[in-house]
Amino acid sequence: MKQARRHGRDRTTTPDPEWRTSGASSRRLELDRQSDQLEELRRELSPEEQNLLALRIDQQLSWEEVATVLPSAGEPPSVAMLRKRFERLKERIARMALPSAPARRTFL
């Protein structure tokens, strides 16, 4: 383990492994909490909104691919229409997250 001198004191430059583990586990717990909260919000969305999120975020499809997959009355939706719908959906999810808990603002 390397040593560093600062102000006449020896200090190790490598953090304690136990500290790293606790930091990683607390970050993982926070991510799990946020994931659970996002899932709660997603359940409140309409099936069409859930499909749009699943295709674009979970499956990481391009807008062109999303347009071919999503059902529509008559012709497939345009990419511009899907992008606008997605922007509105993100704004709606952000608004849904705000009133109940300020810490939930970090989703989108």
N, C-alpha and C positions, 0 to 999 in steps of 0.2 A: 504494500500500500504506500502510495506516494505521500510525502509530507510537504506541507507548505508553511513558510514562516511569515507571519504578519504581526506587526507590532510586538515582536519579541516572543510570541507564543507559537508553539507547534500546533498545527491543525491538520487533520487528514483531509484530503481532497475528494475522497470517495465517500458518499453518504452511507449511512448505516443501512444494510439490506432490509432490516425490519421497517425502517422509515419508508423505503421505496415501495414495499409491499402494501403498507397501510395507505399510502398515497394513491397507488394504483387501484386498490380495492374501493376507496372512497369515490374515486372518479367513476369506477364501474357501477357503483351503487347509484350515483347521480344519473348516469346514462340510463340505467334500468328504470329509475323513477320517471325520467322524462319520456322514455319509451312507453311506459304504462299510461302516462297522462295523454300522450298522443293517440294511443289506441282508444282511450275513452272518448276523445274528441272525434276520432274517425267513426266510431259507432253511431254518433249523433248525425252523421251526414247521410244524405240520400244515397241509394244504391248507385246512381249515375256518378255522383261525386266520389264515392268510394272507388268505383271502377277507374275513373280518371286518375286518381292518386296512385292506385295500384299499378296501372300501366306505365305512368310516367316516372314515378319514384321507385317503387318496389322492383318493377321489371326493367326499368331504365330504357324504355322504348323511345325512339325518336318521335317527333311530332307527326311525321308522315306515317309511321307505323301505328301510332295511336289512332290516327284518322281512319285507317283501314280496319282496325279492330272494333272501335266503338260503333254500336248500332245507331242508326239515325233514320228518320222518316224520309224516304226517297233516296237522296244522294249522300255520300259520306261528308262529314263535317270538314270545313276548311281548316288548315293549319292555324290561320289567324284567329278563327273562332275558338279553337281549342286553347290556344295560348291565352286569349282573353278570359275564357272560362276558368282556366287554371289560375290566373292572377287573381280573379275575384274569389276563387275558392281559398287561396292562401290568405287573402285579407279576411275572409269570413272565419277561418280557423284561428287566426290571430285574435280577432274580436271575441271569439268563443273562449279563448284561453285567458283573456284579461280579467274579466269581472271576478272570477272565483279565486284566483291566486296570482299576485304579481310575479312570483317566481316562475310562472309558466310561460312568460313572454319569450323564452329562448327557443321555441319550437321552429319557427320559420324565419 
